[in-house]
Amino acid sequence: MTGAPVSRWTAPGLFALSAALYLGLAGAPALVDDDIDAAHALVAREMLQRHDYLVLYQDGIRYLIRPPLHFWMVAASYSLLGESEFATRLPVALAMIGLVLLTFEFGRRFFGERAGLYAGLAVATSAGMFVFTRTVIPEAIYALEFTAVFYLFLRAWTGSLDPRVGYRGAAAACGLAVLTRGPIGPGAPCHYCWTGNSATKALPRGCRGSTRIVPPCSSTAQRTMARPSPLPEVSSLCAVRDR
């Protein structure tokens, strides 16, 4: 299933569709009448005016409600393109394009090209994703980081990627999630990865580092995997790996 040939037009087609929807309309008026656009744009503008990239300000008052990564990205967009609605929404638009392509790759690798295509189309044409990426909030960026954590973890876990690359990459994505959503950022992906790993008994006792996690389909886990897994989805991933 993971080795199914990929049409050379699938990924470019998803890229073109998501770019048209999110980049092409980034400069259009927001669909939700919310002052959060102006509020967050002011934070990014003051960051450039003050040359202070650590402490956020809004109208001269410290703005410590949100982590800085999204504002760094908007400020970088302003410095390159000037202040405009398009520049304000550019980071989120690029994150959505990345999310569509990563979702396609995730589905293609683990469940086949058709599943990857449908998954990418579902993300690209989701009404909720489109509406709420018209405002200056970092949820699309966090969704990309969230997906990257799972993708890299599962690639390393199933043995299709060097564990040093996969686990460390997942840890780096968790770090970006902290800068995007605060301490809650890595909470959900770490919880799900640890729960799935523990449920299949893939984590040996005495394991001291993430790079030593044994893939569930390796020879050391064959006896435990012979029993039905409490997580059917994990068992299906192992079946894909064994093929």
C-alpha positions in Angstrom: 0.0 0.0 0.0 2.8 2.4 0.9 4.6 1.7 -2.3 1.7 2.6 -4.6 2.8 4.8 -7.5 2.0 8.5 -7.2 0.6 10.4 -10.1 3.0 13.3 -10.9 0.0 15.6 -11.1 -1.5 14.8 -7.7 0.8 16.9 -5.5 1.0 19.8 -7.9 -2.8 19.8 -8.3 -3.3 20.0 -4.5 -0.7 22.7 -4.4 -2.4 24.7 -7.1 -5.8 24.3 -5.5 -4.7 25.3 -2.0 -2.6 28.2 -3.3 -5.6 29.5 -5.3 -7.9 29.3 -2.2 -5.5 30.6 0.4 -2.8 32.7 -1.3 -5.1 34.0 -4.1 -7.7 35.2 -1.6 -5.4 36.3 1.2 -5.9 40.0 0.4 -9.7 39.8 0.3 -11.8 41.1 3.2 -12.2 38.7 6.1 -15.4 36.6 6.3 -15.7 37.0 10.0 -16.1 40.5 11.4 -13.6 40.3 14.2 -11.2 42.9 15.5 -8.6 40.3 16.2 -7.1 41.0 12.7 -6.3 44.6 13.6 -5.2 43.7 17.1 -2.7 41.1 16.0 -1.5 43.2 13.1 -0.7 46.0 15.5 1.4 43.7 17.6 3.5 42.7 14.6 3.8 46.3 13.5 5.0 47.5 16.9 7.5 44.6 17.0 9.1 46.2 13.9 8.9 49.7 15.2 10.4 48.9 18.6 12.9 46.4 17.2 11.9 44.2 20.2 11.3 40.7 19.2 11.0 39.2 22.6 8.4 41.3 24.5 5.2 41.9 22.5 3.4 45.2 22.7 0.0 46.4 21.6 -0.7 50.2 21.6 2.3 50.6 23.9 1.1 48.0 26.4 2.8 44.7 26.9 0.9 42.0 25.2 1.8 38.7 26.8 -1.4 36.7 26.0 0.0 34.8 23.1 3.4 33.2 22.1 5.5 35.1 19.6 6.0 32.8 16.6 3.0 33.9 14.6 3.8 37.6 15.2 7.4 37.0 14.2 6.1 35.6 10.9 3.8 38.5 10.3 6.5 41.0 11.1 8.8 39.2 8.6 6.1 39.4 6.0 5.7 43.2 6.7 9.4 43.7 6.4 9.5 42.0 3.0 6.1 43.1 1.4 5.0 46.1 3.4 1.9 46.4 5.6 -1.2 45.0 3.8 -4.0 42.5 4.3 -2.1 40.1 2.0 1.1 40.4 4.0 -0.8 40.0 7.3 -2.4 36.7 6.2 0.5 35.3 4.2 2.0 33.2 7.1 -1.3 31.4 7.7 -1.9 31.0 3.9 1.5 29.3 3.5 0.8 27.1 6.6 -2.4 25.9 5.0 -0.6 25.0 1.7 2.0 23.1 3.8 -0.8 21.4 5.8 -2.6 20.2 2.6 0.6 18.8 1.1 1.7 17.1 4.4 -1.8 15.6 4.9 -1.6 14.2 1.4 1.9 12.7 2.0 0.7 11.3 5.4 -2.3 9.5 3.8 -0.3 8.4 0.8 2.5 6.9 2.7 0.4 5.0 5.3 -2.9 4.3 3.4 -2.3 4.7 -0.3 -2.4 7.5 -2.9 -6.2 7.7 -3.1 -6.5 8.1 0.6 -3.8 10.8 0.5 -5.6 12.6 -2.3 -9.0 12.6 -0.5 -7.3 13.7 2.8 -5.6 16.6 1.1 -8.8 17.6 -0.7 -10.7 17.4 2.6 -8.3 19.8 4.3 -8.0 22.2 1.3 -11.8 22.5 0.8 -12.8 22.5 4.5 -15.3 25.4 5.1 -14.1 25.8 8.7 -10.4 26.0 7.7 -11.2 28.5 5.0 -13.3 30.8 7.2 -11.1 30.8 10.2 -7.9 31.3 8.3 -9.4 34.6 7.1 -8.6 35.9 10.5 -5.1 36.5 12.0 -5.0 33.5 14.4 -2.3 30.8 14.4 -4.5 27.7 14.4 -3.4 26.7 10.8 0.2 27.0 11.8 -0.4 24.9 14.9 -2.3 22.3 12.8 0.7 22.0 10.5 3.1 21.5 13.5 0.6 19.0 15.0 0.5 17.0 11.8 4.3 17.1 11.4 4.7 15.6 14.9 2.5 12.6 14.1 4.0 12.1 10.7 7.6 12.2 11.8 6.9 10.1 14.9 5.1 7.4 12.9 7.7 7.3 10.2 10.4 6.7 12.8 8.2 4.4 14.9 7.4 2.1 11.9 11.0 2.0 10.8 10.6 3.9 7.5 12.7 6.8 8.7 15.9 7.0 10.7 14.8 7.4 14.3 17.4 10.1 14.9 15.7 12.1 12.2 12.1 11.2 13.0 12.1 11.6 16.7 14.3 14.7 16.8 12.2 16.2 14.0 9.0 15.5 16.0 10.6 17.1 19.1 11.6 20.2 17.1 8.0 20.4 15.8 6.8 20.3 19.5 9.2 23.2 20.2 7.6 25.2 17.5 4.2 24.3 18.8 5.2 25.8 22.2 6.2 29.1 20.4 2.8 29.0 18.6 0.3 27.9 21.3 2.3 28.0 24.5 2.7 25.1 26.9 -0.5 23.5 25.6 1.1 23.2 22.1 3.0 19.9 22.5 0.5 18.5 25.0 -1.9 16.7 22.7 0.5 15.2 20.2 2.9 14.0 22.9 0.0 12.5 24.8 -1.3 10.6 21.8 2.1 9.4 20.7 2.9 8.2 24.2 -0.5 6.5 24.6 -0.2 4.7 21.3 3.3 3.7 22.0 2.5 2.4 25.4 -0.7 0.6 24.3 1.3 -1.6 21.8 4.1 -2.1 24.4 6.6 -0.7 21.9 8.5 1.2 24.6 10.8 -1.1 26.4 11.5 -0.8 30.1 14.5 1.2 30.9 14.2 3.3 27.7 16.0 6.6 28.5 15.7 8.4 25.2 13.2 8.8 22.4 15.7 7.6 19.9 15.7 4.2 21.5 12.0 3.6 21.1 11.6 0.3 19.3 9.3 0.3 16.3 6.3 -1.8 17.1 6.9 -4.1 14.1 10.5 -4.9 14.9 11.5 -8.4 16.0 11.6 -7.4 19.7 7.9 -6.6 19.6 6.5 -9.5 17.5 5.2 -11.4 20.5 3.3 -8.5 21.9 2.0 -7.5 18.4 0.7 -11.0 17.9 -2.2 -10.2 20.3 -4.9 -7.8 19.1 -3.9 -4.2 19.7 -6.2 -2.0 21.7 -5.7 0.6 19.0 -6.8 -0.9 15.6 -5.3 2.1 13.7 -1.9 1.3 15.1 -2.2 -2.4 14.1 -3.1 -1.3 10.5 0.1 0.8 10.4 2.1 -2.1 11.5 0.5 -4.3 8.8 1.4 -1.7 6.2 5.0 -1.7 7.5 5.2 -5.5 7.3 4.1 -5.5 3.7 
